[in-house]
Amino acid sequence: MKKIAVIPGDGIGKEVMDAAMLILEKLNLPFEYNFYEAGDEAQQKYGKALPDETLEACRESDAVLFGAAGETAADVIVRLRQELNTFANIRPAKALKGIKCLYPGLDIVIVRENTECLYRGFEFEFDGVTEAVRVITRQASERIARYAFELAKREGRRKVTALHKANVMKKTCGLFRDVCREIAAEYPDIEFNDYYIDAACMYLVMDPFRFDVIVTTNMFGDIVSDLAAGLVGGLGLAPSANVGERNAIFEPVHGAAFDIAGKGIANPTAMILTACMMLRHFGYLDEARRVEEAVERVIESGKTTPDLGRNLTTMKFANEVASLLD
């Protein structure tokens, strides 16, 4: 029995989580789901965006399934990643059948270092001057680079590309680039190259098929993964996983989207595909494949939420997917 800490969070997080739970419960797997609070509402209610009870439950669970956080995202999901040492953030950008997007057929994966860089939150202010400390270590760089190559090897992918800005940030990005090159030498069967982050953004827009697996630092990975999601249809389709040596957190890339929260029109595809990433993490490959295929079949049939051009509600879309799992 796997213990899953479920945190719907804020905004559309609650709505898309309900949709994903409908699918998961339909599968009838040996999972024990326990629900906890975190986010803006928790901050108002308890004075803490990430209550102690929630954090402890996440530590003791086999996985965390997370919806979205609003203004307190740094205090919730960023802190959770660091507290649980989920060092690898895996963000696929895959064009689904039936989606009108810029690059049909695109299938890339972004592997983002998840524990350091500017997101460590070392910011200071004195007399009208602010500064932020960027932390890049050899240990974390080796760990994420090796994870990217192992993922490529496991999934039969052909190439790993490291993104950095070593021509300007010579120490921090220089270390990250050099470590990636060192690790690449251990995987001679996998092609490796590296780009400056600004050039990579241009290439992603003009010719994203030159990429396969991207490995990069924390903030660059956050930015580039949203860019990649735009290439295949938007954040409503973008799942992600945060994986460590013991713990794992699964969350859609999108945020709380307060502008549409409560309207029942949020696209739950990203959350459902995120749940599929959790299923694969636990070895339920057939179940994950069935759900993924059901999602594509529903989308191909034209039954979609308003962001994709039709008028299904969040839960009607989920019910359409669930109906194909009988």
DAPESUL-V547857 format. One record per backbone hydrogen bond with DSSP energy under -1.0 kcal/mol. NH is the residue of the N-H (numbers start at 1). CO is the residue of the C=O. If there is no record, write none. Layout:
NH CO
NH CO
This chain:
2 30
4 32
5 63
6 34
7 65
10 68
12 256
13 10
14 11
16 12
17 13
18 14
19 15
20 16
21 17
22 18
23 19
24 20
25 21
26 22
27 23
31 29
32 2
34 4
36 6
39 49
43 39
44 40
45 41
46 42
47 43
55 51
56 52
57 53
58 54
59 55
60 56
61 57
62 3
63 3
64 248
65 5
66 250
67 7
68 8
73 70
76 72
78 73
80 76
81 77
82 78
83 79
84 80
86 81
87 85
88 243
89 112
90 241
91 110
93 108
95 106
99 96
103 231
106 103
108 93
109 212
110 91
111 214
112 89
113 216
114 87
117 135
120 117
121 118
123 121
124 131
126 129
129 126
131 124
133 122
141 137
142 138
143 139
144 140
145 141
146 142
147 143
148 144
149 145
150 146
151 147
152 148
153 149
154 150
155 151
157 152
160 191
161 213
162 193
163 215
164 195
168 165
169 165
170 168
173 169
174 169
175 171
176 172
177 173
178 174
179 175
180 176
181 177
182 178
183 179
184 180
185 181
186 183
187 184
190 187
191 158
193 160
195 162
197 164
200 196
201 197
202 198
203 199
204 200
205 201
206 202
207 203
210 207
211 208
213 159
214 109
215 161
216 111
221 217
222 218
223 219
224 220
225 221
226 222
227 223
228 224
229 225
230 226
234 229
237 234
238 235
241 90
242 249
243 88
244 247
249 242
250 64
251 240
253 238
260 257
263 260
270 236
272 268
273 269
274 270
275 271
276 272
277 273
278 274
279 275
280 276
281 277
282 278
283 280
284 279
285 283
288 284
289 285
290 286
291 287
292 288
293 289
294 290
295 291
296 292
297 293
298 294
299 295
300 296
301 297
302 299
303 298
304 302
308 305
309 306
310 305
312 304
314 264
317 313
318 314
319 315
320 316
321 317
322 318
323 319
324 321
325 322
